[in-house]
Amino acid sequence: MGKLKAILFKSKKSVIIAAVALLVVLGGGAAAFWWYQNAQIQQVSLQTAWKGQLAKYVPITGDIEASSSSSLYPSPTAKIVEVFAVEGQSVKKGEVLARIDSTEYRTQLDKQTINLANAEATLAYLSGSSADMDKASSQNAVSQAGIALENARSNYSAAQGGLDDINALNANAIKQASLALENAQSNYAAAKANLSGRGTLYDNAVSQAQLALESAQANAAAFADKLHNVEIANANAVGQAELTLENAKAHYRIAKKNLDDLENALHEAECALETAKATYESAKLNLDIVKALYDADPILYALDYQLAQQAVTTAEAAVGTAELALGSAETSYQTGHDAAKLVVIDAETAVRSAEIALSNAKNAADAEYAAAEKAVSDSQAAVDNAEIVLSNAESAGALEYAAAEKAVTDSEAAVRNAEITLANAKTGATVKYEAAVKAISDGEKAVRSAEIALSNLQTTATFSSATAEERISNQKDQIALLKTDIAYLNKKIEECDLKANVDGIVTKMGVAANEYPEVGDAIIVDGATEFVVKLAVSQYDSVNMRVGQKAIVKVKGVAKEYEGVVSEIGQLAEKSATSADQDAKVAVKVTLTDPDENIKVGYEADAEIITVEKLGALRVNFEAVQIEADSEKAYVYVVDSRNRVEKRYIETGLETEYDIEIVDGLVEGERYVADPTKEIVAGVKVRDSGVAD
């Protein structure tokens, strides 16, 4: 009965093991199903449709200018005697900025005022009827002509003296400009000579470094060849030792196999005997069980009992046969074992000898290879050092050469500037000289005219044949001419005050007190009330622009953003003669509506002109909108409360660089896939990649 319980216990144990295995399988399946379900969830970027301002704008860069400007260019022949303003100063319209020398005009005005008084007095005398008045009038006219002649001579002498002063000033200016030009030319020649020397030194240093590099490269190549040869020789030696080792191992394996075969045969005979004995014991045990059953019921178990006895007899005979086989195997094992073991020992000895030879060959090869490799490494380091030396020589030489080259360029520019200065000095001298010569010529003509007038009046006084009416008429004409001359002189005196034509800031004061201006010297006043950004807009962008459109202005270097409005759009598209961009450009001006003290004329600014603007537009990001290939309909992937994707057709409106207006098909607050991929289809479950698990 104890044996039956053991058999039954083994059966229950098998059932338990099977049940446990089933549970493991079921658990693994559940885990796999959970993993599969989670693997189907796509990670995407989810955003929410929202309403807000949507604008399309054109970005352009331009320069800040004043909305109004005034430029004054004094004559190079007029000396500046006073300057009343400096650059950066705020001035009002009509305010005097500088004053030209008006001494000559005032002297002439004083003389002409006296002449006018005399002429009017003469006219009063001529208006009388007595002969004394006629005589006095003639004498007065002669006196006036004499005064006019003296004035003309005085002006002529002054003009001649002015010519001498101008000649002296011009000669001094030209001399200084010539000296500056000579110095600049001398510096230029020295810089060129230095550049040539630097170039030679640079070439020599680079050539030496290149030679050193080539020598190091040749050494590196030679050592690399030697390393290759060492590798070949070492490979041959190691290969031969490896072949010897493999042969020894092969012999060892054959000897070991022979020994193992003997041992295996013996072991198999032993195993067969153990199996036969186990079978015999099992048959005997079974016979005991059947006999117990037979004793209880001889009729029912008679055949089973007979079969069990036969099995015991058969098993016993098998044990005898196995014992005989084992005896035979032991005899064979004892006969061949010692000889096979000796062969194995010899083969093992041969293997160890071959391993020692291989190890020695490898060690020798490693030593030779390490030495050759170190030589290659050292030669490569020499090459690297030579390359560094060459690079340093090139860099240092290039820097010195660049500095010398820059010195040549700077000195050449200085020569050009000196040449321009000299040319300007000569041009200014010519202008001033011609003006002085003209003044002398005019003075000479005035003297001749005054002499002729005096002669005529003297003749008239001697031969007073003209009628009183003619003399009165002539005198009135002379008074009118004097008044015209006085008005002209007053105007010239007023023009000597150089006044601002606009309210603004002096941005350039190109003149100095007690000096003659150069050609092109100017006084510039820019209006301070308004600033505009002048832009050159391509014709493709200008067609969408209108006066009154809003703009956002960002002044470079200033953190604040300014508001602006398009105030002017040019009527002509022009191509630049200097720029590589040959697109036709339209001049557009944006007026700043909120300028402050940070704004300066000439600053560079970026303007973003808003060409289309919608307030309260429902919008999604640009990448979210997809186009169906067949129908060409627009759609987005909307995500419901269960994070399932739905394909939704939409109608779009205004498009900007980053967003698209949704006219129909979507409501504010709905979530959508912002970055759909080809894996996103209707029904797929998604998860926002921006939300942590």
KAVEN-V564121 format. One record per run of one state. SS is the DSSP state (H for helix, E for strand, - for the rest). FROM is the first residue (numbers start at 1). LEN is the number of residues. Records with the same first field share a line. If there is no record, write none. Layout:
SS=FROM-LEN ; FROM-LEN
//
This chain:
-=1-1 ; 40-2 ; 45-1 ; 49-1 ; 67-2 ; 73-6 ; 84-6 ; 92-4 ; 101-2 ; 127-4 ; 297-5 ; 463-5 ; 496-1 ; 500-4 ; 510-5 ; 517-6 ; 528-3 ; 543-7 ; 556-5 ; 575-10 ; 593-11 ; 625-1 ; 628-6 ; 640-4 ; 656-3 ; 665-6 ; 674-11 ; 689-5
H=2-38 ; 103-24 ; 131-166 ; 302-161 ; 468-28 ; 539-4 ; 622-3
E=42-3 ; 46-3 ; 50-17 ; 69-4 ; 79-5 ; 90-2 ; 96-5 ; 497-3 ; 504-6 ; 515-2 ; 523-5 ; 531-8 ; 550-6 ; 561-14 ; 585-8 ; 604-18 ; 626-2 ; 634-6 ; 644-12 ; 659-6 ; 671-3 ; 685-4
//
